[in-house]
Amino acid sequence: MQRLRTFPATATTLPGVLKMALWPLVVLTVLHRVVILAPQGSRTNDFGPVWEAARAFIERRAVYTADFNSVEPHYLYPPSGSLLMSPLGLINYEWSRWLFIGVNTAAVIIAALLLLRLFGYGLSSAAAPALLLALFFSESVSNTLVFTNVNGVILLLQVLFIALLIARKDLWAGVPIGLAVAIKPVLAPLLLLPLLQGRWRPLVASIGIPAVLTALAWPIAADPMDYIRRTVPYLTETRDYFNSSISGVGLYYGVPDWLTWIIRLGVAAMVLVIIYLLWRYYRDDPLMYLGTGSGVLLAGSFLLGSLGQQYYSMLLLPLLITVLLPNSVMRNWPVWVAVYLFASFDSWYSTRFKLTGETLQYLRGTVGWTLLIVVVFTVLLNRYLVARAEGRLDEGIDPPELRRVPTAAAGSTVES
């Protein structure tokens, strides 16, 4: 006698239970962000200036006309970025914004699933809905959609860069970085990682694509020199609002320049030590080297540059997902305090504790990124010192119980 199935289906294993519980939460959370929060927008509208610039670029009007004395979002993309964004100007504002929201949502989802695949987890695993739920609950993804900026696409280009490097397709790896740099140079520090391995081919496309797009855009744009004369100087300045970089926070709170520089130099020194230890002992372990190195370089650039905004934290995802590796630097509780600080969508503004709440909210991105670097530095330096004391530096710095042997297959490892 054929046994009838129960409906709805009932999960019988822990992974099955997790998937059964998490996927509905993911779908509803994504729908809420895309259909409710994003269309409502916010006082901060990153898309408005982009759409206006796209229209102006197509109509051969001046693009670089922003009033930098205003605290409203400014259009800061170079002429190459204007060329790439110009198709948005062919559509009316409302539909164009919906398209931009949809593209960035899809980019975040694809980037997350591609990263999971690199670490050996597929769409059928419980890790897939868990990661997507965490992403769309985060401040960075939520505000990327609400403010409607391009960071979701930038994340996908970053993950493609890492995936192509792991697959040893170095010439192609430069393509996503080149496209990202053509819009904004936030991912440029990542080129250091293959260069330290003696791999220069990614530079070809990463430099060539922005150069070609700039050459194409320059004669079309009405005011390309104003990007050099007006926008570039502004990009090098430190602003004292909506800025989580060390210099931005220092300017906002009136911290003496000498103290700000001491803090910046301290963070820079930790980043350099981390990158050296990664290069020295993990350069043949692509997941660990590229995942950890990319996060440290980007967090360092957010802190040390003239502008660091909290929703840039989305680009630290490859570092966070290394927690799946047994030798990850993310397997301790202090580092997840850091992740909460820069990634949580919680607001710490308080009507009862006004000054304390405002301070906590304004500083949490800066403190979170700094704590992340401090923890990674501490973990790797401690591994090095212990390995040196035990006389096993020739074998690497991972403790024997955490040691992994990378295989020839991209992204796959065998635990020893």
C-alpha positions, 0 to 999 in steps of 0.5 A, a space after each residue: 500500500 502506497 504511503 501518502 505524504 503529509 502536507 505541508 512537508 515535514 523536515 526530518 533532519 537538522 539541515 532539513 529543519 533549518 532550510 525549511 525554516 530559513 527559506 521562507 524568512 529569506 524570501 519575505 525579508 528580501 521582499 520587504 527590503 525590495 518592495 517596501 523599504 527600498 521604494 520608500 527611500 530615505 532622506 539620503 538618496 544616492 540614486 537621484 544624483 546618479 540619474 540626473 548625471 546620466 540624463 545630463 551625460 546623454 543630453 551633453 549637459 554639464 555633469 559635475 555641478 554639485 554644491 560641495 557645501 551641501 550635505 546632500 549626496 553628490 555625484 562623484 563618478 568619473 567620466 568612465 562611470 558616467 558612460 557606464 551609468 548613462 543607460 539609466 538616463 534613457 528611462 524615467 526616474 521611477 522605472 530606472 530606480 526600480 531597475 537599479 534596486 532589482 539589479 543590486 538585489 540580484 547582484 548581492 544574491 548571486 555574489 553570496 551564492 557564488 562565494 558559498 560555492 567557492 567554499 564548497 556549499 551549494 544552494 541546497 545547503 542550509 548555509 545558503 538561506 542562512 547567509 542570505 538572511 544575514 545579508 538582508 538583515 544587515 545595515 549595509 545591504 538594507 541601506 544599499 537598497 534604501 539609498 539605492 546605490 551601486 554597492 551590490 554590483 561592486 560586491 558581485 564584481 569583487 567576488 568575481 575577481 576572487 573567483 577568477 583568481 582562484 581559478 587561475 584565470 588572471 587576465 579575466 580577473 582584471 575585468 571585474 576590478 576594471 569595471 569597478 574602478 571605472 565606477 569608483 576605485 573602492 576595490 583598487 587595493 585588492 590588486 595588491 593581493 595577486 601582485 604579492 604573489 607575482 601575478 601581474 596579469 590582472 593589472 592589464 584589464 584593471 587598468 585598461 578597462 577604465 582607460 578605454 572607457 575614459 577615452 570613450 567618455 571624454 569627448 562625449 561628456 560636456 565637462 570632463 575637466 570639471 571632474 579633475 578640477 572640482 571633484 577630485 580635490 573634493 574626494 581628497 578632502 575629509 568631511 565631518 559628516 556621514 564619515 566613519 573613517 578615522 580622520 572623519 571621526 577625528 574631525 567631527 569630534 575635534 580630535 587633535 591632528 597628531 592623535 588622529 595620525 597616531 591612530 591611523 599609523 597604528 592601524 596601517 602598521 597592523 594591516 601591513 603585518 597582517 598582509 605580510 603574514 598572509 603572504 608569507 604563510 597563506 599565499 598558497 591557500 587561496 581561500 584563506 589568503 584572498 578572503 582574509 586579505 581582501 577584508 583586511 585591505 578594504 577595512 583598512 582603506 575605509 579607516 585610513 582613507 578620507 571617506 569611509 561609510 558604514 554600508 561599505 561593510 558589505 564588501 567585507 563578506 569574503 572575510 566573514 565567510 572564511 569562518 567556514 574554514 577551520 583555520 579562519 581568523 573569524 572563529 572567536 567571539 571578539 571578532 563577531 562583536 566587531 561584525 555586529 558593530 559595523 553590520 547590524 541594522 540596529 539603531 542606537 539613537 536614544 531619546 532617553 540617552 541622547 548623547 550616549 546613543 548618538 555617540 554609539 551610533 556614529 562611532 560603531 562603524 569606525 570601532 567595528 572596523 578597527 576591532 576587526 583589524 585588531 582581532 585579525 592582527 592578534 590572532 595571526 601574530 599569536 599563531 606566528 609567535 607560538 609557531 616560532 616558539 615551537 620551532 615549526 615555522 617551516 610548516 606554517 603558523 596554523 596550529 596542527 589541529 587547524 591545519 588544512 591542505 589546499 587541493 588543486 581544485 579551486 576552492 576545495 580543501 582537505 583537512 589533514 
